[in-house]
Amino acid sequence: MTSYRAVIGLAGHVDHGKTLLIKALTGITTARAHEQAIGMTQDLGFAHFDDGQGNTIGVIDVPGHERYIRNMVAGLWSLDLVLLVIAADEGWMPMTGDHLRLLKAMGVPRLLVCINKCDLVSPDELDLLEESLLERVMDESGMVPDIVSVSAKTGANMAALHAAIVRQLRDMAEHHALREQAAPRLYVDRVFTANGTGTVLTGTLQQGSLKVGDKLRLYPADREVQVRSLQAYHQSVEEIGAVCRVAVGLKKVPHKEVTRGYCLTSATGQCEAATHLIVRLNAESLSTKTLRTQEVEVALGSWHGRARFVPIKEAPINELPIKDTRLARLIFTSPIPCFFGQPLAIIRHGSSELLHGARIVWCGDIHPARRKTLHALLGELPDPLDRYNPATLQLGLNGYVLASRFDQQPAQVTPLADWLLDNHWLAQSRDQLLATLASEPLSAAELATRFGIALPVIQALLQQLKSEQLVRLHHDKWQPGSGESEDDLGEEAQLVLKVVRDQGKEGYEPGKLGPGGVALDPFITRKLPAALQQGLLRNGLQKNCALQKQLRNLARLQYLVQLDGPIYYDTALYNQMVAAVLAGQQVGDLIDMASLKEITRLSRKYAIPFCLRMEMDGWVRREENERRVLRLPQTQDALQQEPA
């Protein structure tokens, strides 16, 4: 016995008997009381039936009248199979064609034509109708559907319809198994509150699985939510897989903050909340429609609303006229949840006319300077998109992409940390980084901003260059050259180095500790944010011996200079002050203490230890209250850099 889950829908012209057909198939009346009173379905209706082998098949009844077309498309996005219902006594009607075109635009994979009310026509008339409908459906959709004639009123041939539905769905069972392994995806079509449960969302779980306790993300709000309860076909369950109608109870989510069109998925579901989309129009609509900028209505998932439609033109070449492409931009007033490759319908604003069926090929806005490159990449996309990995687009546009986005590494790329880098882009970016740093040392964040490259990628590139001894980190700035690089220091050493540098010309005196020398140094606590203070405590730097060890080691590595006291200075600051004192002097000149304090702007407390260190380093010699210059730096810039 084949196990599967599926959801089907019924579409077709108003009053062709869809609701009665569902009752005959499932035993459930989907029409609400007010809809029964007027004899017209206005919103989505839901039912289900058993296929005879223990598998439950969900059924969605969609409105047939054109004024409810927006509700109709909300039910189409997740269906495995649609029954296009046509009354035998009326045949093909305007909304029949409209619904068929919408089915194709929304990506419904399979179609079954159901001729209802066969008891109202003769067998000969029914044969002619079946033949004409088959030809028309093939012409307008490209599908070759099964056709089943029934009477929902008398029950005639309902068993054949049931068998035809089950046969088509079983053929898709393997495809369903693959979809259940994907990230969960559920577009919301109803929201309500229930006593003891709180906010409840209903929709079709189109892929993946859900279980009670799951932490998911709700888009476009992009907020984390947790599943409190699950129901499938009026039965409480702990876990459920696609494809299935599901009611999901959420913890601590006010029902007013969710509406039809929201999407529930996981953090890895690759859903984006976007106000800009680029779509590729289905080819069949281009031959009959004139492309122009206009206000339209868009239906995707269970969402529908207004957007601005902007055709993307081909750039002129050698004075040739500008040509339309299959690409268009959709601009929304607020973010909508969407996915790469997702089908959507573009409807003429204020009517039920389908302008275009399309697929999403890019989510989000892009800088105008990069649009030409993106449009060229989008023009080369395959058709269909089902097996295309959108990470390939990111790689082509940016030159890099997270390695986790690929199951198999593509060709012509280099893995680096968590990333895959295009080989040509990698060589070009390395050259640009080295050329830039040769003229101006910059931090990783400054480089990321200047080149428009993600900070983690810049950091990975810098580490690669450092491993080749081409760059090093000094004072949080990357510069050319080999030698000690500050990012090689341990966490504790980097914290202590930061504290000393932040002290500036006041110098850092480690002796100011609490009773017993075990309290965290107050100079450290007042300089560091709470997280870093906790890091010092965690790593034992609150103890005087550990702190002294780090300071001595940093002085040995020439990151710090120890003055008498002991007082610690940043080496670069010390060298700058030495250069300032010796600027304009000649060997043999005398410098008095007053001049030295004025140049360095040091108080006597720090000026004397500073002079003693200059004497120790051989720059000056004390003669009574003055210092005689013994040597000078070879260039004025020589002392600006920390010794390697």
N, C-alpha and C positions, 0 to 999 in steps of 0.2 A: 504494500500500500504506500503510495506517494504522499508524503507530508508536505504541506505548503500553506501559506497564508496569502490572501489576495483581496483586493478591493476593486469592484467594478462600478460603473456608473451608467445611467440611462439619460440620453439626450434626445432632443427632437422637438418638432413643432408643438405649440400649445394645443391641448385637447386631443392629442393623439393616443392618450391612454397610458402614459408612463407610470403614474401613481397606481392605477389599478393593476398594471402589469407587475409592479413590484409586490403588491399584495398577493397576487396569484402565485408569484415565485417564492415569497418568503413568509406569507401569512401576516405581514406587518403593514399597517397603514402609516405611511410617512407623512401624509398631509395633516397639518394642524387643523383645529376646529374652524378657525376663520378662513383657512384655505379651502376646506371642504365646503364651507358656506358659499363661497364665490366660484368654486369649481376651477381653481387655478393655483398651481404651486408658485409661491413667491420667493421662498428661500430654500436652502439645502435641506433635504430630508434623508434620514438614515435608517437602514434596515440590515438584515443579514440572514443567511441561510446555510444549511449544512449540505456539503456536496455528496453525502451518502457514505463517505468513508472517514468521517470524523474531522474533516477540515472545514473551518468556518470561512465563509466568503462574505465580506462586507459589501453593502450596496449603497450608493449615493444617488438620490433623485435630485436632478437639477431643474430649475425653472425653464419653461419653454418659451415664455413670452419675452419679446425683445426688450421690454422696459426693465426686466430683471436680468439682463445679460451679465451685469457685474457680479451678481450672486452666482450665476451659472458657471462662469469661468473659475470662481473660487473652488468649485468642486472637481475640476478637471485635472489639476496639476499632478495628482499622485496615482491616477488610475492605471491599472494593468490592462483593462479591457473596457470598451464602451459599447453599449447597445444603442445603435441609432434607430430610434423607434419611429415608424412611419405608418400612419393609418391607411388601411387598404382602400377605404372609400374615398380618401382625399389625395393620396399619393404624395409626391414631392411638393413641399411648400417652401416659401421664402426662408423661414427659420430653419428648415432642414439643411439647406445649403450653408446658412450662416453657422450653424452648429458644427457641421462637418469641417468647415474651414478652421473654426476655433479649435476643434479636436486636434487637427494636424499641427496648428501653430503651437499648442500647448504640449506637444510631444507625446500624445497618447499612442502607445505602440501597436495596439490591436483594435480592430473594429469588427463588430458583428451586427449586421442589419436585421432588425426584427420588424417584420410586417405584422402589425396588430389589427384587430377587428376583421380578420379574414372571413368571419361568418357573415359579413355584410356584402361580399362580392362572390361572383361565380368562380369555379375553378379555372375557367379559361381566362377570365379577367386577372385572376391572381397570378397565373403563369406569365402573362404579358407584363404585369407589374414587376414581378421578380426580375425578368430579363432586362427591362428598362432601368430598374434601380441599380442592378449590378453594373451596367454600362456607365451610368452616371456617376456612381461612387468611384469607380476606377478612374474616370476622366478627371474628377475634381480632387481626388486625394492620392491617386497612385497606388492605393491599397486594393487587394483582391479579397473582399470579405466573404465570409459565410453568410447565407441568408436563411432565416427560419421564419415561417409564417405561423402565427398563433392567434388565438382569441383569449384575451385575459378574462373576458366576461363569461365565456362558456368553459374555459379551461382546455380548449382544443389545442393539442400539440405542445402543451407546456412541458411535458417530459422531454420532448426533443430539444426544446430551448435549454432546459436544465443540462442536458447531456452535452450540447454544443458549447455552453459556457465552461463546464468542467473540463472538457477536452482541451480547449484553448489554454486554460490556466495551468493544467498539468504540463503542457509543453513548455511553460515558463518556469517550472519548479526549480530547475538548476540555476536559472538567472536569479530567482528569489533568494536562494541559498547564498549566493555571492553578495547580494545587497545586504543581507543580515549581518555580514562581517564588517560592513563599513561603519563610519561614525553615524550616530543617530541623527535623523532629520525629520522634524515634524512641523509643518506649517499650521498655525492655529486657525480654526474656522469658527469656533464658539468659545466664549468665556462666561463663566457664571460662578456663583458662590454656593457652597453646600454646607449645611450644618455639620460641625465636627470635622470638616475637611478644609474649609477655607476656599481659596481660589482654585477653580478647576478649569483646565484647558482641554478642549477636544480637537482632534484632527486625525489625519492619517499618518501613521508612522511609515514613511516611505522607504526608509532604509535603517539599518542598525538595530539595536535593541535597547530596552529601558528596563531598569529594575528599581525597586523602592530603595531610597537612600542615595541614588546617583546624584552627583553634583554636575549640573549642566550649565549652559549659558543661554540666555534669552536675548535674542536680537530683534530690533536694532538697539535696544537699551544697553546691550553688551554687559549684562549683569549676571552674576552667578546665582543660580537657584538650585534648590534641592527637592527631589521627588519625595513627596509625603505618601502618596498612594497611587495605585494604578487600577484601572478597570478596562476590560476589553469585552465588548458585547454583553454588558450588564453583569459581568463576573469579576470580582476582585482577584487580582493576580499579584504575585511578587515580582514577576519578570515577564516581558513580552517582546517578541521580535517582529520585524517587518515581514510582509506588508499587512497592516492591521489598523482598524479604527481603535483609537485609544482615548481614554479620559485620564488626564494626568493632574493629580492634586499637588500643589506646590506649597512649600512652607514660606510663610512671612512675605508673600507677594500680594499686595492689594489688587483686587480685580480691576480697578480703574486704571491701573498702570499697564494693562495688557489688552490688546484688541486683535480682531481678525487681521491676519497678515503677518503677525509676529512669527518668529521661527525659533524652535527649541532644538538645540544641538549640543555637541560637546565642545570642549576647548580646542580639539583637533579637527573639528568639522569643517574648517575652511570657509565658514560663513563670514561675509563682510557686510557691514552696514554702510551703504554708499549713497551719496547724492548724485553721483555721476556714473553712468554706465556707457560702455561702447558695445554695441550689438552688431551681429552679422545677420542681415536680412535674408530670409529664405528666397531662393532664386526665383520661385514661381510668381512671387508678387511683384518683382521688379519690372516685368514686361508689361504690366497693366497699370502700374501706379506711377505718377509723377512725384519725384522726391522733392520736397520743399520743407523749409523750416516752418513748424506749426505746433500748436498746442494739441496734445493727444491724450488718450487714456491708455494706461498700461496695466496688464494683468500678468502677474507672475506669482507662483505659489498660490496661496490663498489671498494675496494682497492685490488690491487694485487702487488706482488713483491717477492723478494727472501728472503729466511731464511735458517738457519741451523737447521736441524731436528736431535734431539738427543733422542733416545728411553730411557725411564726410566726403569731400571732393578730392579727386586726384590732382596733385600739383601739376601745373602746366609744364610741358617740356618742349623746347624749341618752338615756342609760340603756338603750339597745338592747343586746341580748346580744352578747358577743364572738363573732366568727365566724372560722373557719379561712380562711386564704389558701392560695394555691398555693405559698407560700414555706416553706422549712424551713431550719434551721441544722444543719450537720453539724460535730461537734467531734471532732478526732482527738488522740491522745496524742503524736504526733510529726508533723513536716511531711511533706506529700505533694506531688508535682509535679502541677500542674494548670493549666488554661487556661479563659478565659472561653468560655462556650457549649459546653463539652465535655459529652458525654452520659455518664451513669453509671447504675449499677444499685444499688438499695438492697434488700438481701436480708435476710430474717428471720434473726436470729442463731441458728446451730445447725441450720438447715434449708436446703432449696433453694428455698424460696418467695420469689418476687419480690414485694416490698412495693410498690416504686415505681420507675418510670423517671423520670429527672430530667435537667435541664441546669444546669450551673454558671452562676450569674449574678453572683456576687461571690466573690473570693478574698481571704481575710484577715479578721481581726477588725476591729471598728469600735467607737469609743467609744459607750457606751449613749446619751449625749445626742444622737448623730447618727443613731441607728438609725431613728427615725421618718421622718426625711427620706429616708434610703436606701431604706427599705421602700416609701415612696410612689413613688420613682423606679423601683424594680424592678417595682412593680405596673403600670407603664405601658409596660414593654418589649414590643416586637412579638413575634409568633409567626409564622414561625420567627426564630431569632437569627442565621442564617448571614450576613446582610448588615449586621448591626448592629455599629457600632464601639463597644467598651466605653469608649473615651475620652469618649464622650458622657455616660456615667454619672459619670466623674470631674469633668467640667465642671459637671454639674448639682449634684453634691455639694459640691465644693470651690470652685467659681467660677472655676477656672483649670485648664489642662492644657497639656502640651507641644504646640507647634504641629506637631511632627514626627509626632504620633499621627494626624493627619488628612491625607488626600490632597487634599481640598478643604475650604476654610475654611467652617465652618458659619455660619449667620446669627446676628445679635445678639451678636457677639463683637468684641473689639478686640485686634489683635496688639500685643504688647509684648515686645521682646527675643525670647527663644526660646519665648514663651508666647502662648496665646490666653486672654483674660479675658472672662468674661461681663459684658456692659455694665452690668447692674443691680448685680452684685457689685462691679465696678470703682468705680462712683460711690459706693457705700456704704463700701467699704474706704478710699478716698481721704479721705472725710469723717472716718472713725474715726481714721485715722492723724494727720491734722492736729489733731483735737481732743485726742488723747493727747499729742502732742508739745508742744502749747501749755501743758500743765500739767506736763510732765516730759520733759526730753531723754532719749532712749534710743538705744542702739545698734541696728543692724539685727538682730542676733541676739536682743536682748531683745524687739524688736517681733515677730519671728517667733514666739517662744515665747508671748508674751502673746496674740497673735491666732490662734495655731495655723495659721499660713500658712508654706509652704515658704520657706526663707531666700532662694533665688534670685528668687522672686516678690516678696518684700518689697524686695529690692535693686532690682529693676526698677521697682517702684512709687515708691520713693524717688528714683530717677534721673528719673522722669517729673515728680515734684513739684519736684525741683531745677531741671529745665529750665524750669519755669514760675516760678522764683524764689520758691517757697513754702517751701522748706526748705534748710538747709545743714548740712554736717558740721563739728562742732567738738569736738576732743578725743575722737574716736571716737563721739560722740553726735550724733544728728540733732536739730535744733531748728528752730523756725519762723524765717523771714526769708530775705533775699537776701544777697549779698556773697560773699566768698571762702569756698570750701568745700574742706576738706582733701583730699577724694578727687580734686580736680582737680590736685593736685600730682603730679609725676612719681614713678616708683618710687624713684629715688635720694633725692629730697627727703623722701618719706615715711619712708624708712629713717633718714635723718639726724634728722628730727624726733622719731622714736621714741627714738633714742639720747639726745637732749638731755632729753626728758621723763623717761626712765628715770633720769637722773642726779639728778633732784630738786634739792634745795638745795645739793648739791655743785657744781652747775654743770658745764658741759662746756667743757673747754679743748682746742682742736684742735691746740695746738702740740706735744703730746707724741707725736711721730712718730719712727720709726726713722731710722737713718743715711741721709742724703740726702733725707729727707722723702718717700720713696716707699713705705715699708712700710705695710701696713694699720694704721690707728690702733688701738692695743690697747684703748682705751676702747670702740670699736665692736665689736671681735671678742669681747670678754667679755660684751657685752650682747645680741648677736644670735645666733639659732640658725644652724646651719651653712648652711642654705639661703639665709638672708638675707646671710650673709657672702659666699657665692658670688655673690649678686646684686650686692653692692658691688664685688667684684673684677671681675666681668664688665662692669660699667658704668664702671669706671675711677675709682671714688671712693677707691682707695688712694693716689692722688696728692694731695698737699697742696693744689695749686691747685684741683682739682676740688672737694675738700671745703670749702675756704674759700669758693668761689663759691656752693655750696649754702647754707652758713650765712648768708652775706651776703644772699642772695636771700630766705631765710626771715625774716630780720630786716626786710628791706624790706617784705615782705608782712605784717609784724607778728605772725607766728607765734612768733618768738623776740625776745628783748631782749638786746642786747649790752652787757655790763658791761665795765669797764676790765679789761684783762688780755691778750687778750680772754677773757672768760668769757661763755658763752651760757646764758640761762635761758629756760624756757618762758614766753611772755607771760602766760598766765593765772596761773601761779605767781607771777611778779613782781607782777602787779596785786593778787593776794590778799595778798601780804606788805606792799605799800604801804598797802592798806586797813587791815591789822592795825596798822601803825605809827601811822596817823592816826586810828584809832578813839578817840573820846573827847577828841580834841584840839580846840583853837580856833586860828583864825588868830592868829599872834603868839606862841603858846606855844613854849617851848624843849624840845627832846628831847636828852638826853645819850646818848652812845654806849653806855653800859652798859645803859640801858633799851631802846635799839634792838636790841642783841644779844640781850637777854632775850626781847623780843617775837618777833623773827624766828628765834631759835635759830641764828644764824649765828656762825661763828668770825670772828676779826678779819680773816682772809685774805679772806673773802667779804663781811663787813659793810661794809668801807670801799668796795669797788667798788659795792656796792649803794647806799650813801649818795651816792656820786658820781653814779650814774644818777638817783637821786631829785632831786638838785640840777639835773642836766641837763634833766629833765622839768618843772622849776619847782615841785615840791612843797615843797621846803625850801631854805634858804640857810644855808651854814656860817658860824657865828660862833664863832671859836676852836675849842673841842672839842665844841661843841653845834650843833644844827641848829634854826633857827627855822622854824616852819610858815608857808608863804606862801599856801597855798590848800588847800581840802578838796574831796573828791568831792561832787557834788550829792546823792547818796544812798549809803548804805553798800554797796548792791549794784552801784553803777556800775562799780566796778573788778573785779567778779567775772567779767565777760565780756571776752573778747579784742576789741580794737577791730576794726571791720569795715574 
